[in-house]
Structures are given as structure tokens and as C-alpha cells.
């Protein structure tokens, strides 16, 4: 675990430094120009016949300044909805540059991949250190090959909670630039996959950015 060594994989080391720069620029922006996200949330399920059913839609305001800091064992916490419910913290941009997160994860090159939008990405693949015995995240970070700005992350929860039929939890997050070289969350697609015996093979929560509200003033581009 830890940051990739410069002499081991130069491309990975360079991309990793750009990832940390993305996070640093985000934190600089949000402290200089505080803002909140207004996200529309949709909850639903996919039945055995493949039909998609929406169960609830609402909106939620999220502070741009991080309200949660990463630590091993703090990804899954008791929910306010009840003692039997769990809440999963989703790592956002600044977490990927956090020294504690880096010290507890291994980072590898995933090579270059061209996605359905026609854009090529350099992939940073990461997973928890082998010593970890608590729920955490593994996944892939996609950096635009031309700009080296983070555009997408695909995360999977390790050490799944003991929920009947639960097989996998996967979260895909898409980013846009709110200012040059400063990515913020635009879409979140969270899916719980269950074994075939479950009444609903997939439960999902989708979040879409409605707007960003700056508390005092917006950053001005040159």
C-alpha cells in the first residue's frame, strides 16, 4: 500500500500525481468559494423479469466542503434510520488524495481504455491493503487521457455486510468541471446486486445534479 513509486511505473506515478492535484484543486475551490450540491435522488428496483420500478424520488442538498473523513472501519456506519440499517459513505474527490486513504490502499495501472463516449481514459486501479479486515472500497479511477482530469470512478464494496442474497455493491460516479481543471460530482449510480433467489435482483439509487449553489460568489474564469 501507498503511493506508486516513480521508478516502478512512470505513467502510473504521473497519473497519480495528477489525481492528487485534482483533489487539491477541488479543496482550494470549495474553501475559497463554498458551495452546495442539490441532487435529485431516485430509488428503485429491477425485478426478475428485468422491469425497472421506481419507488421514491426526492432531492438532497450536500455540502461541497467534506463532512466525512476516511478511516479504516468508517466506510459502513449505523444509519440514523434505525439500529439495523447501515449507511455507506461514498469516497469523493478529496478522499483519493487523503494520506490515510493512500496508506491503506494499493494502486496499479489499469492501462488505457476507450469508453462508449469515444474518449480515452487512463485507469488507476486500487484495492484495500491485504491487512484490512473491515468493509472498504476497491475500484477504478478514470482520468481523461488528454486533460488528466478525473471523469469517472467505479467503486465496489469489499467485506460485504451480512445481508441475505447480497452479492455485490457497485457505485459509478461521473464528474464534470465546475471550473477549469476542477471536477465535481454530476451523477451517481449505486446498485446492490443479489443472487437469483432474491425477489429483486437489483436495488438502485441514482443521483443527478440539479444545480450548484455558491454561498458567496462564483469563481471567475480568465
For each residue, the residues with C-beta under 8 A, 3 or more apart:
1: 102 103 104 105 106 129
2: 102 103 106
3: 13 16 102 107
4: 8 9 12 13 16 107 108
5: 8 9 13
6: 10 13
7: 10
8: 4 5 12 13
9: 4 5 12 13 109
10: 6 7 13 14
11: 14 15 109 122
12: 4 8 9 15 16 107 108 109 124
13: 3 4 5 6 8 9 10 16 17
14: 10 11 17 18
15: 11 12 18 19 109 122 124 143 148
16: 3 4 12 13 19 20 107 124
17: 13 14 20 21
18: 14 15 21 22 143 148
19: 15 16 22 23 96 97 124 141 143 150
20: 16 17 23 24 96 97
21: 17 18 24 25
22: 18 19 25 26 93 96 97 149 150 181 182 183
23: 19 20 26 27 93 94 95 96 97 98
24: 20 21 27 28 97
25: 21 22 28 29 181 182
26: 22 23 29 30 93 94 182 183 184
27: 23 24 30 31 94
28: 24 25 31 32
29: 25 26 32 33 178 179 182 219
30: 26 27 33 34 35 64 65
31: 27 28 34 65
32: 28 29 219
33: 29 30 214 215 216 217 218 219
34: 30 31 64 65 214 215 216
35: 30 64 178 212 213 214 215
36: 61 62 63 64 212 213 215
37: 61 62 64 184 185 209 212
38: 59 60 61 62 209 210 211 212 213
39: 59 60 61 62 185 188 207 208 209 210
40: 57 58 59 207 208 210
41: 57 58 59 60 205 206 207
42: 54 56 57 204 205 206 207 208
43: 54 55 56 57 203 204 205
44: 52 53 54 55 56 203 204 206
45: 52 53 55 200 202 203 204
46: 50 51 52 53 200 201 202 203 204
47: 50 51 53 199 200 201
48: 199 200 201
49:
50: 46 47
51: 46 47
52: 44 45 46
53: 44 45 46 47
54: 42 43 44 57
55: 43 44 45
56: 42 43 44
57: 40 41 42 43 54
58: 40 41
59: 38 39 40 41 210
60: 38 39 41 207
61: 36 37 38 39
62: 36 37 38 39
63: 36 66 67
64: 30 34 35 36 37 184 212
65: 30 31 34
66: 63 69 92 94 95
67: 63
68: 74 89
69: 66 74 98 100
70: 74 75 89 91 95 98 100 101
71: 74 100
72: 100 104 132 134 136
73: 134 135
74: 68 69 70 71 77 89
75: 70 88 89 134 135 136 137 157
76: 86 87 88 89 134 135 157 161
77: 74 86 87 89
78: 83 85 86 87
79: 82 85 86 87
80: 87
81: 85
82: 79 85
83: 78
84:
85: 78 79 81 82
86: 76 77 78 79 161
87: 76 77 78 79 80
88: 75 76 157 169
89: 68 70 74 75 76 77
90: 155 171 173 188 190
91: 70 95 96 101 137 153 155
92: 66 95 173 185
93: 22 23 26 96 150 175 183 184 185
94: 23 26 27 66 97 98
95: 23 66 70 91 92 98 101
96: 19 20 22 23 91 93 101 141 150
97: 19 20 22 23 24 94 101 102
98: 23 69 70 94 95 101 102
99: 102 103
100: 69 70 71 72 103 104
101: 70 91 95 96 97 98 104 105
102: 1 2 3 97 98 99 105 107
103: 1 2 99 100
104: 1 72 100 101 128 129 132 136
105: 1 101 102 126 127 128 129
106: 1 2 126 127 128 129
107: 3 4 12 16 102 124 125 126
108: 4 12 124 125 126
109: 9 11 12 15 122 123 124 125
110: 113 122 123 124 125 140
111: 122 123
112: 120 121 122 123 145
113: 110 120 121 123 142
114: 118 119 120 121
115: 118 119 120 121 142 152
116:
117:
118: 114 115
119: 114 115 144 145 151
120: 112 113 114 115 145 146
121: 112 113 114 115 142 143 144 145 151 152
122: 11 15 109 110 111 112 142 143 145 148
123: 109 110 111 112 113 140 141 142 143
124: 12 15 16 19 107 108 109 110 140 141 143
125: 107 108 109 110 139 140 141
126: 105 106 107 108 138 139 140 141
127: 105 106 138 158
128: 104 105 106 132 136 137 138 158
129: 1 104 105 106 132
130:
131:
132: 72 104 128 129 136 158 159
133: 159
134: 72 73 75 76 159
135: 73 75 76 157 158 159 160 161
136: 72 75 104 128 132 157 158 159
137: 75 91 128 155 156 157 158
138: 126 127 128 155 156 158
139: 125 126 153 154 155 156
140: 110 123 124 125 126 153 154
141: 19 96 123 124 125 126 150 152 153
142: 113 115 121 122 123 150 151 152 153 154
143: 15 18 19 121 122 123 124 148 149 150 151
144: 119 121 147 148 149 150 151
145: 112 119 120 121 122 148
146: 120
147: 144 181
148: 15 18 122 143 144 145
149: 22 143 144 175 177 181 183
150: 19 22 93 96 141 142 143 144 153 175 183
151: 119 121 142 143 144 174 175 183
152: 115 121 141 142 172 173 174 175
153: 91 139 140 141 142 150 171 172 173 175
154: 139 140 142 170 171 172
155: 90 91 137 138 139 170 171 172 173
156: 137 138 139 168 169 170 171
157: 75 76 88 135 136 137 160 168 169 170
158: 127 128 132 135 136 137 138
159: 132 133 134 135 136
160: 135 157 163 166 167 168 169
161: 76 86 135 166
162:
163: 160 166
164: 198
165: 194 195 197 198
166: 160 161 163 169 192 193 194
167: 160 193 194 195
168: 156 157 160 192 193
169: 88 156 157 160 166 190 191 192 193
170: 154 155 156 157 190 191 193
171: 90 153 154 155 156 188 189 190 191
172: 152 153 154 155 187 188 189
173: 90 92 152 153 155 185 187 188 189
174: 151 152 185 186 187 188
175: 93 149 150 151 152 153 183 184 185 186
176: 183 184 186 209
177: 149 180 181 182 183 184
178: 29 35 182 183 184 212 219
179: 29 182 219 221
180: 177 221
181: 22 25 147 149 177
182: 22 25 26 29 177 178 179
183: 22 26 93 149 150 151 175 176 177 178
184: 26 37 64 93 175 176 177 178 209 212
185: 37 39 92 93 173 174 175 188 207 209
186: 174 175 176 208 209
187: 172 173 174 206 207 208 209
188: 39 90 171 172 173 174 185 205 206 207
189: 171 172 173 204 206 207
190: 90 169 170 171 204 205 206 207
191: 169 170 171 202 203 204
192: 166 168 169 202 203 204
193: 166 167 168 169 170 201 202
194: 165 166 167 197 198 200 201 202 203
195: 165 167 198 201
196: 201
197: 165 194
198: 164 165 194 195 201
199: 47 48
200: 45 46 47 48 194 203
201: 46 47 48 193 194 195 196 198
202: 45 46 191 192 193 194
203: 43 44 45 46 191 192 194 200
204: 42 43 44 45 46 189 190 191 192
205: 41 42 43 188 190
206: 41 42 44 187 188 189 190
207: 39 40 41 42 60 185 187 188 189 190
208: 39 40 42 186 187
209: 37 38 39 176 184 185 186 187 212
210: 38 39 40 59
211: 38
212: 35 36 37 38 64 178 184 209
213: 35 36 38
214: 33 34 35 217 218
215: 33 34 35 36
216: 33 34
217: 33 214
218: 33 214
219: 29 32 33 178 179
220:
221: 179 180
222:
